[in-house]
Amino acid sequence: MSVVKVQLFGSARLEKNNLVWMFTDDKRYRLLAYLALKSDWVSREDLAYLFWANTDSQSARKNLRHLIGRTKTLEGLEELELSSEHLRWSVQTDVLLFRQAVAASAWAEALSLYKGALLTNFATEDSPEFNAWLSAERQKLFELW
């Protein structure tokens, strides 16, 4: 099985089998970036709120189902796991490696991994909760750096 690497610092991208896919500022890639950063199971309810906070729960869940369907059409996502109530995308990220390097006081490695603010190519206006989360994550990682 090939290793999937996701770069989240700077402009986000996915690397698999020597191929590279750039993330664009599109909800499908925002979903993947969020799942990659969490690297654990995330409830569909939380995701629906993250992207459609100002929408009723039933409509938000329907929107999420459509988003997941569109996301599954992207290449390189064999690691995307779905259950009836949760999603997970367990991939290697530069952010995880950065946090591990900081925890181990491996400063040179940590500095080499930090390639700019988190998800610099994401500047969305239509998801205020996602924006708030992204801003907080950027700040936490910048402080670690």
Disulfide bonds with the S-S distance in Angstrom:
none
